[in-house]
């Protein structure tokens, strides 16, 4: 049970208006049922209209994986080597050649060069560049409940950038007062318990930096609730 924050794609140059139009159509459809992504993940059949929308939307989209410069299988040697190591962990029912073939084009996010796009507090259920909003639940005493709740809202790029900057401003102020500014550029989690000021401040700095990274590069943020057995949203939101 929790909340995942996923960077969205962005328009290729020259397709901005059409991309915006398609995004709005898709969002309206998602409010009435499963998202296109959910249907694809669940292998549910798309209608002809949904299929054409999805194909065009993906065709004119720059994925967040490209922005963080994640290497791809079949194109980058480091990605191929990474996948070969993964192959050694399988039952080897497929040959290595076939295993590489079916993963051709796969983005290896873990090897991305732009580390600010890879959150330390990443989702255990999503890709490595998905921020787990669940960590933010302990930070309400630092940033206020309103800013914590704001994490549950899907944002376009300018909104993600604004949210990140507001979080950064608060974190900077607290860090100066408490002489903890070193946490701003520290990637690794502090070796303190989750209730310690250092841990909470590091979470806020990390989320702010992640939002600013994607917002400045034209990517928005889509939220996705991971519902527990009771079918309810996380109580901290």
C-alpha positions in Angstrom: 0.0 0.0 0.0 1.5 3.4 -1.0 1.9 6.0 -3.6 4.2 5.9 -6.6 5.3 9.1 -8.5 6.2 8.3 -12.1 7.9 10.7 -14.6 5.8 11.0 -17.7 6.9 11.2 -21.3 7.1 14.5 -23.1 6.5 15.7 -26.7 9.0 15.4 -29.5 9.9 18.8 -31.0 7.2 19.9 -33.4 4.4 17.8 -31.9 3.7 19.8 -28.8 0.0 20.6 -29.5 -0.9 17.1 -30.8 0.8 15.5 -27.8 -1.1 17.8 -25.4 -4.4 17.0 -27.2 -3.7 13.2 -27.1 -2.7 13.4 -23.4 -6.0 15.2 -22.5 -8.0 12.6 -24.4 -6.2 9.7 -22.7 -6.6 11.3 -19.3 -10.4 11.7 -19.8 -10.6 8.0 -20.8 -8.6 7.0 -17.7 -11.0 8.7 -15.4 -13.7 6.4 -16.7 -11.8 3.2 -16.2 -8.4 1.5 -16.4 -5.5 3.5 -17.9 -4.0 2.4 -21.2 -0.9 1.5 -19.3 -2.9 -0.7 -16.8 -4.6 -2.4 -19.7 -1.3 -3.1 -21.4 0.3 -4.4 -18.2 -2.7 -6.6 -17.5 -2.7 -7.8 -21.1 -6.3 -6.6 -21.6 -7.6 -6.0 -25.1 -7.6 -2.4 -26.3 -10.4 -1.1 -28.5 -9.4 0.0 -32.0 -9.7 3.7 -30.9 -7.5 3.1 -27.8 -4.9 1.3 -29.9 -4.6 4.1 -32.5 -4.4 6.7 -29.7 -1.7 4.8 -27.8 0.4 4.2 -31.0 0.3 7.8 -32.0 0.9 9.0 -28.4 4.0 6.8 -28.0 5.3 7.7 -31.5 5.5 11.4 -30.8 6.8 10.9 -27.2 10.2 11.2 -25.6 10.4 8.7 -22.8 11.8 9.6 -19.4 14.3 6.7 -19.9 15.8 8.7 -22.8 16.1 11.8 -20.8 18.1 10.0 -18.0 20.3 8.5 -20.8 19.5 4.9 -19.9 21.5 2.5 -22.1 19.4 0.1 -24.3 19.9 -3.6 -25.0 20.9 -4.2 -28.6 22.4 -0.7 -28.9 24.7 -0.2 -25.9 27.4 -2.7 -24.9 27.0 -2.0 -21.2 23.2 -2.8 -21.4 24.0 -6.1 -23.2 26.5 -7.0 -20.5 24.0 -6.2 -17.8 21.4 -8.4 -19.4 23.9 -11.3 -19.9 24.4 -11.2 -16.1 20.7 -11.4 -15.6 20.6 -14.3 -18.0 22.9 -16.3 -15.7 20.2 -15.9 -12.9 17.5 -17.6 -15.1 16.7 -21.3 -15.5 18.3 -21.0 -19.0 15.3 -22.6 -20.8 16.1 -20.0 -23.5 19.5 -19.6 -25.2 21.4 -16.5 -24.3 20.9 -15.3 -27.9 17.2 -15.7 -27.7 17.1 -14.1 -24.3 18.9 -11.0 -25.7 16.7 -11.0 -28.8 13.4 -10.8 -26.8 14.8 -8.0 -24.7 16.1 -6.0 -27.6 15.4 -2.3 -27.0 15.0 -2.6 -23.2 16.1 0.4 -21.3 18.4 -0.5 -18.4 17.4 2.3 -16.0 19.7 1.2 -13.3 22.7 2.2 -15.5 21.3 5.6 -16.5 23.9 8.4 -16.6 21.7 11.1 -15.1 21.6 10.0 -11.5 19.3 12.9 -10.3 16.5 11.1 -12.3 17.0 7.9 -10.2 15.6 8.4 -6.7 17.2 6.7 -3.7 13.7 6.4 -2.4 12.5 4.5 -5.4 9.4 2.3 -5.6 9.9 -1.4 -5.1 7.0 -2.1 -7.4 7.8 0.3 -10.3 10.8 1.2 -12.4 14.0 2.4 -10.8 13.2 6.1 -11.7 9.8 6.0 -9.9 9.8 7.9 -6.6 7.9 6.2 -3.7 5.7 8.9 -2.2 5.2 6.6 0.8 8.5 7.9 2.3 7.0 11.4 2.5 4.5 10.4 5.2 7.0 11.0 7.9 7.8 14.5 6.7 4.6 16.3 7.5 6.1 18.0 10.6 8.7 19.6 8.3 6.8 20.6 5.3 3.2 20.6 6.4 0.3 18.3 5.6 -0.8 20.4 2.6 2.5 19.8 0.8 2.5 16.1 1.7 -1.0 15.8 0.2 0.1 17.6 -2.9 2.3 14.6 -3.7 -0.8 12.7 -4.7 -1.7 15.0 -7.6 -0.6 14.3 -11.2 1.4 17.3 -12.5 2.5 18.7 -15.8 6.1 19.7 -16.1 5.7 23.3 -14.9 3.7 22.1 -11.9 6.3 19.4 -11.0 9.0 22.1 -11.2 7.1 24.5 -9.0 6.4 21.8 -6.4 10.0 20.8 -6.4 11.2 24.3 -5.9 8.8 24.9 -3.0 10.0 21.8 -1.3 13.6 22.7 -1.9 13.1 26.2 -0.4 11.7 24.7 2.8 14.4 22.1 3.0 17.1 24.7 2.5 15.8 26.9 5.3 15.6 24.0 7.8 19.0 22.7 6.8 20.7 26.1 7.3 19.1 26.6 10.7 20.1 23.1 11.8 23.5 23.1 10.1 22.5 20.2 7.9 23.1 21.6 4.4 25.5 18.8 3.6 22.4 16.6 3.1 21.4 18.6 0.1 24.0 17.0 -2.2 24.3 13.7 -0.4 22.8 10.9 -2.4 23.0 8.1 0.1 20.5 7.8 2.9 21.7 9.1 6.3 22.6 6.4 8.8 19.8 7.5 11.2 16.4 6.1 12.0 13.4 7.1 9.9 12.1 9.6 12.6 15.4 11.5 12.8 15.5 15.0 11.4 18.4 14.1 9.1 16.4 11.3 7.5 13.2 13.4 7.0 15.2 16.3 5.5 17.1 14.0 3.2 13.8 12.6 1.9 12.5 16.1 1.1 15.8 17.2 -0.5 15.7 14.0 -2.6 12.1 14.4 -3.8 12.7 18.1 -4.5 15.8 17.4 -6.6 14.0 14.6 -8.5 11.0 16.9 -9.3 13.3 19.7 -10.4 15.3 17.4 -12.6 12.3 16.1 -14.6 10.3 19.4 -14.5 13.2 21.4 -15.9 13.5 18.9 -18.8 9.8 19.0 -19.7 8.5 15.9 -17.9 5.5 15.8 -15.7 4.7 13.4 -12.9 1.9 10.8 -12.9 0.7 9.4 -9.5 -0.3 5.8 -9.1 -1.8 4.4 -5.9 -0.8 0.9 -4.8 -3.9 -0.2 -3.0 -3.8 -2.7 -0.1 -6.0 -5.7 0.5 -8.7 -3.5 1.9 -8.9 -1.4 -1.3 -8.3 1.9 0.5 -5.8 4.6 -0.3 -2.8 5.1 2.2 -4.1 6.7 5.4 -1.3 9.3 5.4 -2.9 11.0 2.3 
